[in-house]
Amino acid sequence: MEQIKERVCSPFFTKRLIVLSIYCVSVFSSAFAKPALYKEPSSGPTATITFQNESDMHANIYLFEQGLLCKQRRTISFNSSANLKKIKINSRRKIAFRYGLNRGRLGTCEYTISFTPKQNDNYLVSARTSRNKRKCHLQLIRLHPQGIYSRVDFEIRRPKSAFRDKSAHCFPIEEKLKRVFTDE
């Protein structure tokens, strides 16, 4: 009969393996964790923004509370059947958000834009697709009383892959990507 030799790992090696395993699990779990839900500000100057989904696609909306760097990503829960979501936002600083429409096998079309809201103003962000679902359109307007609206100055942001919410989710603002409108 053959003798089976047992190999016993040293306690030092076993401890290192356990520590390495715990580290890997924590890195991967934080990398793929869902961002926290957005919480409206409870005090200070605010504005209101309404997200509207004019398509039959599922919408994903993320707001970056640090709009200049696209950091602190928060999920805006959006009920697809209601197709409208109204939230209050802080009007003290620039905000950024990513609005994506899932077009099935055609993939997701996403826009990341930033702007500086004005205190007590109401904004509407509207997303839709073309009939063949190959093109997506996003519109940002300021709503005024009596149904009047005006365009809003905003920046189109280039998205950046970020595994953690502490990382920047878009590149710095580029002058050529600014959309500036003048009200006449």
C-alpha positions in Angstrom: 0.0 0.0 0.0 1.1 3.5 -0.8 1.6 6.0 1.9 -0.1 9.3 1.5 2.0 12.2 2.6 0.3 15.1 4.1 1.5 18.6 3.4 0.9 21.0 6.1 1.2 24.7 5.4 3.0 26.8 7.8 0.9 29.1 10.0 2.7 32.1 8.5 1.7 31.1 5.0 -1.9 30.3 6.0 -2.4 33.8 7.7 -1.0 35.5 4.6 -3.4 33.5 2.3 -6.4 34.5 4.5 -5.4 38.2 4.6 -5.0 38.2 0.8 -8.4 36.5 0.3 -10.1 39.0 2.5 -8.5 41.9 0.7 -9.5 40.5 -2.8 -13.1 40.0 -1.7 -13.4 43.5 -0.3 -11.8 45.1 -3.4 -14.1 43.2 -5.8 -17.2 43.7 -3.7 -16.7 47.5 -3.5 -15.8 47.6 -7.2 -19.2 46.1 -8.3 -21.4 47.5 -5.5 -24.3 49.6 -6.5 -24.0 53.3 -5.7 -26.1 54.7 -2.9 -29.5 56.1 -3.6 -29.8 59.9 -4.0 -31.0 61.8 -1.0 -32.5 65.3 -1.5 -31.0 68.1 0.4 -32.8 69.0 3.6 -31.7 72.6 3.8 -30.0 75.3 1.9 -30.8 76.7 -1.6 -32.4 74.2 -4.0 -33.7 73.8 -7.5 -36.0 71.2 -8.9 -35.2 68.8 -11.7 -37.6 66.5 -13.5 -36.3 63.5 -15.5 -38.6 62.4 -18.3 -38.3 59.2 -20.3 -40.1 59.6 -23.6 -39.1 56.2 -24.9 -40.2 52.7 -24.1 -36.7 51.8 -22.9 -35.5 51.3 -19.4 -33.7 54.4 -18.0 -30.7 54.5 -15.7 -30.0 57.9 -14.0 -27.0 58.7 -11.8 -26.4 62.1 -10.2 -22.8 63.1 -9.3 -22.9 65.4 -6.2 -19.4 66.6 -7.0 -20.3 67.7 -10.6 -16.9 69.2 -11.4 -15.1 65.8 -11.0 -18.1 63.5 -11.5 -17.6 62.0 -8.0 -20.1 60.8 -5.3 -22.3 58.9 -7.8 -25.9 58.4 -6.5 -28.7 56.4 -8.1 -31.9 58.1 -8.9 -34.6 55.5 -8.6 -36.7 55.7 -11.7 -40.0 53.9 -12.1 -40.1 53.1 -15.9 -43.9 52.9 -15.9 -44.3 56.4 -14.4 -41.7 57.9 -16.9 -41.3 61.0 -14.7 -39.1 61.5 -11.7 -38.9 64.9 -9.9 -36.2 65.6 -7.3 -34.7 68.6 -5.5 -31.0 69.4 -6.1 -28.5 71.6 -4.4 -28.2 74.9 -6.3 -25.0 76.1 -4.7 -22.6 74.2 -7.1 -22.3 72.5 -10.4 -23.9 69.1 -10.7 -23.4 66.4 -13.2 -25.6 63.4 -14.1 -25.6 60.4 -16.4 -28.8 59.5 -18.2 -28.8 56.2 -20.0 -31.4 54.4 -22.1 -31.1 50.6 -22.4 -31.8 49.8 -26.1 -31.6 46.0 -25.7 -29.2 44.3 -28.1 -28.3 47.8 -29.5 -26.7 48.6 -26.2 -27.1 51.5 -23.9 -26.8 55.1 -25.0 -25.7 57.4 -22.2 -25.2 61.1 -21.8 -23.2 62.6 -19.1 -23.7 66.4 -18.7 -23.1 69.0 -16.1 -24.6 72.4 -15.3 -25.0 74.9 -12.5 -28.6 75.1 -11.4 -30.0 78.4 -10.2 -31.9 78.7 -6.9 -35.6 78.0 -7.0 -35.5 77.2 -10.8 -37.3 74.2 -12.3 -35.5 72.1 -14.9 -36.7 69.3 -17.2 -34.3 66.6 -18.6 -36.0 64.7 -21.4 -34.6 61.6 -23.1 -36.0 59.8 -26.2 -34.8 57.5 -29.0 -35.4 57.6 -32.8 -38.1 55.3 -34.2 -35.5 52.7 -35.1 -33.8 53.2 -31.7 -30.4 53.8 -33.3 -30.2 57.4 -32.1 -30.8 58.9 -28.6 -31.6 62.5 -27.8 -31.3 64.3 -24.5 -32.7 67.8 -23.8 -32.2 70.1 -20.8 -34.5 73.1 -20.4 -35.4 75.6 -17.7 -39.2 75.8 -17.1 -40.7 79.2 -16.4 -44.2 80.1 -15.2 -47.1 80.1 -17.7 -45.5 77.2 -19.7 -42.6 79.2 -21.1 -39.2 77.4 -21.3 -35.6 78.3 -22.2 -32.5 76.3 -23.0 -29.8 75.9 -20.4 -26.0 76.2 -20.7 -24.4 72.8 -20.0 -21.3 70.8 -20.7 -21.2 67.4 -22.3 -18.8 65.2 -20.3 -16.7 62.4 -21.6 -17.4 59.4 -19.4 -14.5 57.6 -17.7 -14.5 54.0 -16.5 -14.3 54.0 -12.7 -14.6 51.0 -10.5 -15.1 52.8 -7.3 -17.4 55.7 -6.4 -14.5 57.6 -5.0 -13.0 57.8 -8.5 -13.9 60.3 -11.1 -16.5 59.1 -13.5 -15.8 61.6 -16.2 -12.9 63.6 -17.6 -12.5 67.3 -16.8 -14.6 69.8 -18.7 -13.4 70.6 -22.2 -14.1 74.0 -23.7 -15.1 72.6 -27.1 -17.8 70.4 -25.5 -19.7 73.3 -23.8 -23.2 74.0 -25.1 -23.9 77.7 -24.6 -27.3 79.1 -25.5 -28.4 82.7 -25.2 -32.0 83.6 -24.5 -33.4 86.1 -26.9 
